[in-house]
């Protein structure tokens, strides 16, 4: 699994572009989908997933414990 950067994330943002950039809600959704898709893969980096969730979904994942739980199990405590 390769590292996903912002450019890659913007390219797969579900077609919801505003002047070439997805809205914050779409970035949050895309981040959740990417984390869900990557979970269980051999090169899945949990710390990067937690950082991305906290950065792009600050209302859903305001603390590292909640983001870590989602990244590892898919559940929200």
C-alpha angles and dihedrals in degrees: 000000000000126000113269116222131189092265091056091047092051091051093058099041097129096258095288098127127157108194089333097313128095120234119256091255091054091047089053092050092047091049091052090049093049092049091048092049093048097047110112095018115130096244097039108141109210095190091054090047091051091049092049093048092050092046100045100029104037094154094053098036108032094150133045095238094060092045091048091051091052093045094051104035108009091241131114113220 
